[in-house]
Amino acid sequence: MKRRAFLLGLPAAVLMGCAVSSVRAPDAVIRQATFVGTGPKSLTLYTMKNVRSGSGAHTSLLIDASQRVMFDPAGSFQQELIPERDDVLFGMSPRLEAYYASYHARASFYVISQKKVVSPEVAEMALGLALSNGAVSQAFCTQATSSIISRLPGFESIRTTFFPNNLSDAFGRLPGVETREYRENDSDDKSIAAVQIDAQIRAGQ
């Protein structure tokens, strides 16, 4: 998946495509958007699955460290008020995290989140790896995510893989993982969800 601007006067929405695109939000914009969580530090693996087949379609990682970001390699979620740098989305408050899940959950796909509390040191290491990873090519989302996770202390059982379900299954076997499922019946046209989410974010909902 690459990022391609939605061309109907709605720059917040981005659709699927093919090539790598490096997005570089300015430092000042990122600093202004930074969100710091108040709870324990954690990693939350997101897996998007096909409703009919159960096959995995996309992988991403929410990192709650010294700041809260979403590593969304080759992802299609983008919003003007959420700064991005090389597949890292900044300012990911719980409200924006919920919008992220809602954007991906629709009639043909559902979303699994798997949260694991980690030490501040491990969370910060994950953040550093995500920030230094660079933009990811289409179909490499799970490879990039699993590569980051596998390098963290306590995650030695995770192996690098291209398959979302393999990573989700391995992550789910780790002790203390909290799993949630998100399902919606929205249209398969994600641009519709993107427009709705854009309006809600701008309205402060």
C-alpha positions as CSV (number, residue, x, y, z in Angstrom):
1,M,0.0,0.0,0.0
2,K,1.3,3.5,-0.8
3,R,-0.1,6.8,0.0
4,R,-2.0,8.6,-2.8
5,A,-3.8,11.9,-2.1
6,F,-7.6,11.7,-2.3
7,L,-8.3,14.2,-5.1
8,L,-11.8,15.4,-4.3
9,G,-10.8,18.4,-2.2
10,L,-10.2,16.2,0.8
11,P,-6.5,16.2,1.4
12,A,-7.0,14.3,4.7
13,A,-7.9,11.1,3.1
14,V,-5.4,8.8,1.5
15,L,-6.1,5.6,-0.5
16,M,-4.2,2.4,-1.3
17,G,-1.5,2.3,-4.0
18,C,1.8,0.6,-4.9
19,A,5.0,2.6,-4.3
20,V,7.0,3.8,-1.3
21,S,6.3,7.4,-0.3
22,S,8.4,9.2,2.3
23,V,6.4,11.7,4.3
24,R,8.4,14.2,6.4
25,A,6.4,16.4,8.7
26,P,8.5,19.3,10.1
27,D,10.0,19.0,13.6
28,A,7.9,21.9,14.9
29,V,4.7,20.3,13.8
30,I,5.6,17.0,15.4
31,R,6.5,18.6,18.7
32,Q,3.2,20.4,18.7
33,A,1.3,17.2,18.1
34,T,3.2,15.1,20.6
35,F,0.9,13.1,23.0
36,V,2.3,11.5,26.2
37,G,0.2,8.7,27.7
38,T,-0.5,8.6,31.5
39,G,-0.6,4.8,32.0
40,P,2.0,2.0,31.9
41,K,4.2,1.9,28.8
42,S,3.0,-0.7,26.3
43,L,3.1,-2.1,22.7
44,T,-0.1,-2.8,20.9
45,L,0.0,-4.9,17.8
46,Y,-2.8,-4.2,15.3
47,T,-3.8,-6.9,12.7
48,M,-6.4,-6.3,10.0
49,K,-8.2,-9.5,8.9
50,N,-10.5,-10.5,6.1
51,V,-14.0,-11.3,7.5
52,R,-14.6,-14.3,5.2
53,S,-11.2,-15.9,5.1
54,G,-9.6,-14.7,8.3
55,S,-6.4,-14.0,6.4
56,G,-4.3,-11.1,7.6
57,A,-4.2,-8.0,5.4
58,H,-2.1,-5.4,7.3
59,T,0.0,-5.0,10.4
60,S,0.9,-2.0,12.5
61,L,2.2,-1.2,16.0
62,L,1.1,1.4,18.6
63,I,4.1,2.4,20.7
64,D,3.3,4.0,24.1
65,A,6.7,5.3,25.2
66,S,7.9,8.8,26.0
67,Q,5.4,9.7,23.4
68,R,2.5,7.8,21.8
69,V,3.0,7.0,18.1
70,M,1.6,4.5,15.6
71,F,4.1,2.7,13.4
72,D,1.9,2.1,10.3
73,P,4.2,0.7,7.6
74,A,2.9,1.1,4.1
75,G,-0.4,2.1,5.7
76,S,-3.3,4.1,4.2
77,F,-4.4,6.0,7.3
78,Q,-3.6,9.7,7.1
79,Q,-5.1,12.9,8.4
80,E,-3.9,16.5,8.1
81,L,-4.0,17.0,11.9
82,I,-1.9,13.8,12.5
83,P,1.8,14.5,11.5
84,E,3.6,11.7,9.9
85,R,7.3,10.9,9.3
86,D,8.3,7.8,7.3
87,D,5.3,5.6,8.4
88,V,5.2,6.9,12.0
89,L,2.0,8.7,13.0
90,F,2.5,11.2,15.9
91,G,0.1,12.4,18.5
92,M,-1.8,9.1,18.8
93,S,-4.0,9.7,21.8
94,P,-6.5,7.0,22.7
95,R,-9.2,9.0,20.8
96,L,-7.1,8.9,17.6
97,E,-6.2,5.3,18.2
98,A,-9.9,4.6,18.2
99,Y,-10.4,6.4,14.9
100,Y,-7.5,4.4,13.5
101,A,-9.2,1.1,14.4
102,S,-12.6,2.4,13.1
103,Y,-11.0,3.4,9.8
104,H,-9.8,-0.1,9.1
105,A,-12.8,-2.0,10.5
106,R,-15.5,-2.3,7.8
107,A,-17.9,-4.9,6.2
108,S,-15.1,-7.0,4.7
109,F,-12.4,-6.5,7.4
110,Y,-12.1,-6.6,11.1
111,V,-9.3,-5.5,13.5
112,I,-7.5,-7.3,16.3
113,S,-5.5,-5.3,18.8
114,Q,-3.1,-7.1,21.2
115,K,-1.7,-5.0,24.0
116,K,1.3,-5.9,26.1
117,V,2.6,-3.8,29.0
118,V,6.4,-3.3,28.8
119,S,9.1,-1.5,30.7
120,P,9.8,2.2,29.8
121,E,13.2,1.0,28.5
122,V,11.7,-1.5,26.1
123,A,9.0,0.9,24.9
124,E,11.7,3.6,24.2
125,M,13.8,1.1,22.3
126,A,10.7,0.2,20.1
127,L,10.1,3.9,19.5
128,G,13.7,4.4,18.5
129,L,13.6,1.5,16.1
130,A,10.3,2.7,14.5
131,L,11.7,6.3,14.1
132,S,14.8,5.0,12.4
133,N,13.2,2.4,10.2
134,G,12.3,4.6,7.3
135,A,9.4,4.3,4.8
136,V,8.2,0.8,4.1
137,S,7.4,-0.8,0.7
138,Q,4.1,-2.3,-0.2
139,A,3.5,-5.8,1.3
140,F,6.4,-5.3,3.7
141,C,4.2,-4.0,6.7
142,T,4.4,-7.3,8.7
143,Q,8.1,-7.8,7.9
144,A,9.0,-4.4,9.1
145,T,6.8,-4.6,12.2
146,S,8.0,-8.1,13.2
147,S,11.6,-7.1,12.6
148,I,11.3,-4.3,15.2
149,I,9.5,-6.4,17.7
150,S,11.9,-9.3,17.4
151,R,14.8,-7.1,18.4
152,L,13.2,-6.1,21.8
153,P,14.2,-7.7,25.1
154,G,11.5,-10.1,26.1
155,F,10.3,-10.7,22.6
156,E,12.9,-13.2,21.5
157,S,10.2,-15.7,20.5
158,I,9.0,-13.4,17.8
159,R,10.5,-14.1,14.4
160,T,10.5,-11.9,11.3
161,T,7.7,-12.8,9.0
162,F,5.7,-11.5,6.0
163,F,2.4,-13.0,7.3
164,P,0.2,-10.9,9.6
165,N,-1.5,-13.9,11.2
166,N,1.8,-15.6,12.0
167,L,2.9,-12.4,13.8
168,S,-0.4,-12.0,15.6
169,D,-0.4,-15.7,16.7
170,A,3.2,-15.4,18.1
171,F,2.5,-12.1,19.8
172,G,-0.7,-13.6,21.4
173,R,1.3,-16.4,23.0
174,L,3.3,-13.8,25.0
175,P,2.3,-13.6,28.7
176,G,0.0,-10.8,29.7
177,V,-1.3,-9.9,26.3
178,E,-4.7,-8.2,26.3
179,T,-6.7,-8.8,23.1
180,R,-9.6,-6.8,21.7
181,E,-11.6,-7.1,18.5
182,Y,-13.2,-4.3,16.5
183,R,-16.0,-4.9,13.9
184,E,-18.0,-2.4,11.9
185,N,-20.3,-2.7,8.9
186,D,-19.1,0.4,7.0
187,S,-18.7,0.5,3.2
188,D,-15.6,-1.2,1.8
189,D,-14.7,2.2,0.3
190,K,-12.3,3.5,3.0
191,S,-12.4,7.0,1.5
192,I,-15.9,7.3,3.0
193,A,-14.6,6.5,6.5
194,A,-11.6,8.8,6.0
195,V,-14.0,11.7,5.2
196,Q,-16.2,11.0,8.2
197,I,-13.2,10.6,10.6
198,D,-11.7,13.9,9.3
199,A,-14.9,15.7,10.1
200,Q,-15.1,14.2,13.6
201,I,-11.5,15.1,14.4
202,R,-11.9,18.6,13.2
203,A,-15.1,19.0,15.3
204,G,-13.2,17.7,18.3
205,Q,-15.3,14.7,18.8
